[in-house]
């Protein structure tokens, strides 16, 4: 009987005053240190590399800004490419993927290392000379991913989805 009375009091309070609500979120400045990050790019559509490159920006830009002020040349970022997006770094496809290539070139100038799987390159009949000068061709994406993880790099698998709704539609 006592439980019912407590529930009734709670129900009357909720009906009279509404549910309690939080004050709202708060900004937290996580104390980031220098990072060692390994991005895995393996996409079913070459164009997804455009979205994935924003993941690199999302890792680098906050660290370059206040309060961290980290110089990009001291950030350790590696990208391993081994899906259909390999065609974006083949020089013969420059006109089609110009924006992505120039963004990768910019990131490479900041110190990001781009690695292409040699097995995948072979599947596409590419040789190392088919790629840009900021691309290193490695024997295998899987062994490369393992290598960098053993060096203490955090693996981030860029999982790019197709955006069905605009922000305005779902906000």
Backbone torsions as a table, in degrees:
resi	resn	phi	psi	omega
1	UNK	NA	-37.3	-179.5
2	UNK	-63.8	-37.6	179.2
3	UNK	-63.9	-39.5	179.9
4	UNK	-65.6	-41.0	179.4
5	UNK	-62.9	-41.7	178.7
6	UNK	-64.5	-42.2	179.2
7	UNK	-63.7	-42.9	179.6
8	UNK	-62.6	-43.0	178.1
9	UNK	-61.7	-43.9	178.0
10	UNK	-60.8	-45.7	-178.6
11	UNK	-63.5	-43.2	178.0
12	UNK	-63.1	-41.2	179.5
13	UNK	-63.6	-45.0	179.9
14	UNK	-63.3	-43.7	179.9
15	UNK	-65.2	-35.8	-177.6
16	UNK	-78.6	-38.3	-172.5
17	UNK	-117.2	-8.8	-176.6
18	UNK	83.3	171.1	179.0
19	UNK	-72.3	144.5	176.5
20	UNK	-64.9	145.5	179.2
21	UNK	-129.5	155.9	-177.4
22	UNK	-75.1	161.3	178.7
23	UNK	-70.9	-19.5	-177.1
24	UNK	119.2	169.6	-179.2
25	UNK	-72.0	170.7	177.0
26	UNK	-138.4	150.9	178.5
27	UNK	-79.5	131.6	178.6
28	UNK	-122.3	127.0	178.9
29	UNK	-96.7	89.3	179.6
30	UNK	-59.7	135.6	-178.6
31	UNK	-80.0	72.9	-178.4
32	UNK	-63.6	141.2	173.4
33	UNK	-105.5	178.3	174.1
34	UNK	-59.8	139.6	-173.1
35	UNK	-117.4	151.3	173.1
36	UNK	-119.4	109.1	-172.0
37	UNK	-122.4	138.0	178.7
38	UNK	-121.2	113.7	177.3
39	UNK	-96.7	133.3	173.0
40	UNK	-104.6	120.1	175.2
41	UNK	-107.1	117.2	176.5
42	UNK	-149.6	92.5	-171.8
43	UNK	-114.7	153.8	178.0
44	UNK	-86.1	-11.3	177.5
45	UNK	-134.2	128.4	-178.9
46	UNK	-56.1	-36.1	-176.6
47	UNK	-64.0	-18.4	179.9
48	UNK	-65.0	-15.9	178.4
49	UNK	-62.5	-29.9	179.2
50	UNK	-60.0	-45.9	177.7
51	UNK	-68.5	-39.6	-177.7
52	UNK	-63.7	-32.5	178.9
53	UNK	-64.1	-24.2	174.6
54	UNK	-68.1	-25.2	176.6
55	UNK	-63.9	-40.4	177.8
56	UNK	-63.9	-45.0	178.0
57	UNK	-58.6	-41.7	-178.9
58	UNK	-66.5	-22.0	176.8
59	UNK	-86.6	-41.2	-174.2
60	UNK	-80.8	-49.4	-172.1
61	UNK	-57.2	-48.5	-180.0
62	UNK	-60.5	-32.7	-179.5
63	UNK	-73.3	-25.6	179.0
64	UNK	-79.6	-20.4	-175.1
65	UNK	-92.5	170.0	175.0
66	UNK	-60.6	143.2	4.8
67	UNK	-93.4	3.5	-172.8
68	UNK	-80.9	-45.8	176.7
69	UNK	50.5	42.4	178.9
70	UNK	-83.3	136.4	176.7
71	UNK	-75.9	134.3	-176.3
72	UNK	-60.3	-29.2	-179.5
73	UNK	-68.6	-13.1	176.5
74	UNK	-98.7	-2.3	175.0
75	UNK	-84.7	140.1	-179.1
76	UNK	-110.7	103.2	-176.5
77	UNK	-128.8	128.9	179.0
78	UNK	-125.7	138.3	176.4
79	UNK	-121.1	125.5	177.1
80	UNK	-108.2	121.6	-176.4
81	UNK	-107.1	124.7	177.9
82	UNK	-153.1	20.5	175.6
83	UNK	-112.7	-158.5	-178.6
84	UNK	-62.2	-20.0	179.2
85	UNK	-66.6	-6.1	176.7
86	UNK	-57.9	-29.6	-179.4
87	UNK	-66.1	-21.5	-179.3
88	UNK	-71.3	-21.3	-178.8
89	UNK	-105.9	10.6	172.1
90	UNK	-86.1	125.2	-174.3
91	UNK	-55.0	-33.2	-177.4
92	UNK	-65.8	-16.3	-178.2
93	UNK	-102.4	18.2	-174.5
94	UNK	-55.2	-47.3	-176.2
95	UNK	-59.3	-37.1	-178.1
96	UNK	-74.8	-33.0	-174.0
97	UNK	-120.3	27.2	-176.0
98	UNK	-50.4	-49.4	-176.9
99	UNK	-60.5	-45.3	179.6
100	UNK	-64.2	-43.2	-179.3
101	UNK	-61.7	-45.0	-178.3
102	UNK	-68.2	-33.6	174.8
103	UNK	-67.0	-41.9	177.7
104	UNK	-64.9	-39.9	178.2
105	UNK	-60.9	-43.3	177.5
106	UNK	-59.6	-47.9	179.6
107	UNK	-63.4	-38.0	177.9
108	UNK	-62.1	-37.9	177.1
109	UNK	-65.5	-26.4	176.5
110	UNK	-82.5	-6.7	177.4
111	UNK	112.8	-1.3	177.6
112	UNK	-69.6	133.5	178.7
113	UNK	-98.8	127.8	178.3
114	UNK	-108.1	125.0	-178.3
115	UNK	-119.8	135.3	176.6
116	UNK	-113.5	135.6	178.4
117	UNK	-66.4	124.1	178.6
118	UNK	-65.1	-33.5	177.5
119	UNK	-65.8	-43.0	177.8
120	UNK	-66.4	-42.0	178.7
121	UNK	-57.4	-42.8	178.8
122	UNK	-63.3	-39.4	177.5
123	UNK	-58.7	-34.0	-179.0
124	UNK	-92.7	6.4	-177.5
125	UNK	60.5	35.8	176.1
126	UNK	-100.4	147.5	171.7
127	UNK	-115.7	166.9	-179.7
128	UNK	-53.2	-34.1	-178.8
129	UNK	-69.8	-12.7	178.0
130	UNK	-76.3	-13.9	-174.7
131	UNK	-101.4	168.1	178.4
132	UNK	-72.4	163.3	-177.1
133	UNK	-69.2	-12.9	177.2
134	UNK	-93.0	6.7	-179.8
135	UNK	-104.4	131.3	170.5
136	UNK	-105.7	130.6	175.3
137	UNK	-94.4	126.7	-177.5
138	UNK	-114.6	158.8	-175.6
139	UNK	-55.8	-43.8	-174.5
140	UNK	-154.7	136.4	177.9
141	UNK	-62.6	-40.8	-175.6
142	UNK	-65.9	-45.6	178.7
143	UNK	-69.7	-30.3	177.7
144	UNK	-68.2	-43.5	177.6
145	UNK	-60.5	-43.6	178.7
146	UNK	-62.8	-44.5	-179.9
147	UNK	-55.6	-51.0	-176.0
148	UNK	-69.2	-34.0	176.6
149	UNK	-65.0	-37.5	177.6
150	UNK	-67.5	-18.5	176.6
151	UNK	-88.9	4.0	176.9
152	UNK	94.4	11.7	178.8
153	UNK	-79.7	138.4	175.9
154	UNK	-81.6	127.1	-179.5
155	UNK	-85.1	127.2	173.3
156	UNK	-122.0	114.3	178.4
157	UNK	-87.7	109.3	-180.0
158	UNK	-72.0	106.9	-177.6
159	UNK	-106.7	91.5	-174.3
160	UNK	-89.1	125.2	179.2
161	UNK	-104.0	160.8	174.4
162	UNK	-82.6	125.1	-177.9
163	UNK	-80.5	117.1	-177.8
164	UNK	-90.1	-28.5	-174.0
165	UNK	-127.2	146.5	173.3
166	UNK	-76.4	161.3	178.5
167	UNK	-59.4	-39.9	-179.0
168	UNK	-62.1	-34.6	-179.0
169	UNK	-68.8	-31.9	-173.6
170	UNK	-111.3	-3.6	-178.5
171	UNK	-59.8	NA	NA
